[in-house]
Amino acid sequence: MPRLRLGVALLIPPPLDREVDGLRRAVGDGTLGRVPAHLTLVPPVNVRTERLDEAVGVLRRAAAATRPFTVSFGPPATFLPDNPVLYLPVEEGAESVTALRDRVFVDPLARALTWPFVPHVTVADDAPPERIAAARAGLAAYSAVVSFDRVHLLQEQPGRVWVPVVDVTFAVPAVIGRGGLPVELTTSARPDPEAWAAVAGTGRADVTVTARRDGEVVGLVTGWSGDGVAHLLDLAVTQAHRRMGIGSHLVAAFEFWAAERGCGRLVAAAEAGSAAASLLRRRGWTDDTGRAGLCRTC
């Protein structure tokens, strides 16, 4: 039966990720370039393909019960003599990391462990003891502070390369339509596999807002921003859930996301005569003069 090799981690956000990768490069970490700088919550675990949606559900529930938190790392430590690993221990905020880890370390993401859980960021795995000693001496005063606002599900690709496939922000999902037919809206950097399967989309995306009803994906909007302009890329609602206001709520969520980033202009390459174009016009979007699609000025 097909299985996926998955892991759960807190990815170190920029610009600290580049600093940590610099330390990894200096020490000679063999996973540099294959594994992003991270703090492991669930080490590699085999999950049957048909249970991927369950795994994503675990992350969604864990994230809904978690709020953004800050931790401090350093100075470097090692697991020697048991394990030749150089790492940055979590000095402050370990209780928040551990609480999140306990929420995600459940079936189908739970697995037997060789070592007890220690919140840390690996700098070098399987490093020579003398190099670990030199790095600890040279980085004895090193420390860093980082804030986390989301958790990632990673999947192993050919060549033992690990890539993030799902991210879930730490927030209670917004619920619209209370008392009628409530819809749950969640925001992430990329759509999860279940959302892609329900509503196909294409292209680059910095944000995805997914609409669910009773746990079922019913629509999504994706987009990206740059130079003060937010680009709405995909807008779709499943056939059975159209004409219920879901698309309008998705666009409103995208407009809010754009406003939070200071975007003064919104553009969408909506096909003329499409349902998406009609919806955007109803929300005040107009023809983007000289260009394809619609726009709106904030």
Secondary structure, DSSP 8 states (H G I E B T S, - for coil): --EEEEEEEEE--TTHHHHHHHHHHHHT-TTTTTS-SEEEEEEEEEEEGGGHHHHHHHHHHHHHT---EEEEE-S-EEETTTEEEEEEEEEESHHHHHHHHHHHSSTTS----SS----EEEEEES--HHHHHHHHHHTTT--EEEEE-EEEEEEEETTTEEEEEEEEESS--EEESTTSS-EEEEEESS--HHHHHHS---S--SEEEEEEETTEEEEEEEEEEETTEEEEEEEEE-GGGTTSSHHHHHHHHHHHHHHHTT--EEEE---TTSHHHHHHHHTT-EE-TTSSSEEEE-
